[in-house]
C-alpha cells in the first residue's frame, strides 16, 4: 500500500465519517425526542478532560458538545478509510468499523471517568447506544463505499 493510496482512503474516510455523523445525529435526536431524554455529555466531558477545556456556561457546553460530536465522528471515519485501504469492504468493513468505534467508547469513557461501565447501563440503554453507533458505522460504510467506487 502506497502513501497516496493511504491518504486517499483516509480522505474518503473523513468525508464518509461526516456523513455517518449526520446520520447518527438524526437517529439520536429522534430517539431523544421520543424518549424525552437529554443528550449525553460524556463525549464532550471526555474531550474537555483530555484537552483541558471547560466551557463557562450552558451555551458554551452545548457548542463544545456539538463541535466534539462532529469532530469526533468525522475523524473516526479515518478508521473506515484504513479498513478500506486494507482491502475489507461492504458489511465486513462496516462490522469492523462498528466494533472499533463502539468498542473505543465502551472502554475510553469509563476509563476517563465520564461514564459508568456499560455493565451498569441496563440492557435497554446498551441496545440504544449500540443502535446509534450501528447507524453511524452503516452510514459511514455506505458513504465510503460510494466514494471508493467513484474513484
C-alpha positions in Angstrom: 0.0 0.0 0.0 1.4 3.3 -1.0 1.3 6.6 0.8 -1.0 8.1 -1.8 -3.4 5.2 -1.5 -3.5 5.5 2.2 -4.0 9.3 2.1 -6.9 8.8 -0.4 -8.5 6.2 1.8 -8.2 8.5 4.9 -9.6 11.4 2.9 -12.6 9.4 1.8 -13.0 8.2 5.4 -13.2 11.7 6.6 -16.0 12.6 4.2 -17.8 9.3 5.0 -17.3 9.9 8.7 -19.0 13.3 8.4 -21.9 11.7 6.6 -22.1 9.0 9.3 -22.1 11.6 12.0 -25.1 13.4 10.4 -27.0 10.1 10.2 -26.2 9.3 13.9 -27.3 12.8 14.8 -30.7 12.2 13.1 -31.2 8.9 14.8 -30.2 10.1 18.3 -32.1 13.3 18.0 -35.3 11.4 17.1 -34.7 8.8 19.9 -34.1 11.6 22.5 -37.4 13.3 21.5 -39.3 10.1 21.6 -37.9 9.1 25.0 -37.8 12.6 26.4 -34.1 12.3 27.4 -31.3 14.8 27.3 -28.2 14.4 25.1 -25.2 12.7 26.7 -22.5 14.9 27.9 -19.9 12.1 28.2 -18.1 12.6 24.8 -17.7 16.4 25.5 -16.7 15.7 29.1 -14.1 13.3 27.9 -12.7 15.7 25.3 -12.8 18.6 27.8 -10.8 16.5 30.3 -8.2 15.5 27.7 -7.9 19.0 26.2 -8.2 20.9 29.4 -11.3 22.8 28.1 -14.1 23.8 30.5 -17.0 25.7 28.9 -18.2 28.6 31.1 -21.9 28.3 30.7 -24.7 26.2 29.2 -24.4 27.8 25.7 -20.7 27.1 25.7 -21.3 23.5 26.9 -23.8 22.9 24.1 -21.5 24.5 21.5 -18.5 22.4 22.7 -20.6 19.2 22.7 -21.6 19.9 19.1 -18.0 20.6 18.0 -16.8 17.4 19.8 -19.6 15.3 18.3 -19.0 16.3 14.7 -15.2 16.4 15.1 -15.0 13.0 16.7 -17.5 11.4 14.3 -15.8 12.8 11.3 -12.3 11.9 12.5 -13.4 8.3 13.3 -14.2 8.0 9.6 -10.4 7.7 9.1 -10.6 4.2 10.7 -13.1 3.2 7.9 -10.6 4.6 5.4 -7.8 2.5 6.7 -10.1 -0.6 6.8 -11.0 0.1 3.1 -7.4 0.5 2.1 -6.5 -2.7 3.9 -8.9 -4.5 1.5 -12.0 -5.0 3.6 -15.3 -3.8 2.1 -19.1 -3.9 2.5 -20.7 -5.4 5.5 -17.4 -6.9 6.9 -15.8 -3.5 6.8 -18.9 -1.9 8.5 -18.7 -4.6 11.2 -15.0 -4.0 11.8 -15.6 -0.2 11.9 -18.6 -0.6 14.3 -16.5 -2.8 16.6 -13.6 -0.3 16.6 -15.8 2.8 17.2 -18.2 1.4 19.8 -15.5 -0.6 21.5 -13.5 2.5 21.9 -16.4 4.3 23.5 -17.2 1.4 25.9 -13.5 1.4 27.1 -12.5 5.0 27.0 -15.4 6.9 28.5 -15.4 4.8 31.7 -11.6 4.9 31.8 -11.7 8.7 31.7 -14.3 8.7 34.5 -17.1 10.4 32.4 -19.5 7.5 32.1 -20.1 4.3 34.0 -19.1 0.9 32.5 -21.7 -0.5 30.1 -22.4 -3.3 32.7 -24.1 -0.6 34.8 -26.3 0.9 32.0 -29.0 -1.7 31.7 -29.8 -3.7 28.6 -32.1 -1.1 27.0 -29.5 1.7 27.2 -26.8 -0.6 25.8 -29.1 -1.5 22.9 -30.0 2.1 22.2 -26.3 3.1 22.3 -25.3 0.2 20.0 -28.1 1.1 17.6 -26.9 4.7 17.2 -23.3 3.5 16.7 -24.5 1.0 14.1 -26.4 3.8 12.3 -23.1 5.7 12.3 -21.0 2.8 11.1 -23.5 1.8 8.4 -23.9 5.3 7.0 -20.2 5.8 7.1 -19.6 2.5 5.3 -22.2 3.3 2.6 -20.7 6.7 2.0 -17.1 5.3 1.9 -18.1 2.5 -0.5 -19.8 5.1 -2.7 -16.8 7.3 -2.8 -14.5 4.3 -3.3 -16.5 3.1 -6.3 -16.3 6.6 -7.9 -12.6 6.6 -7.6 
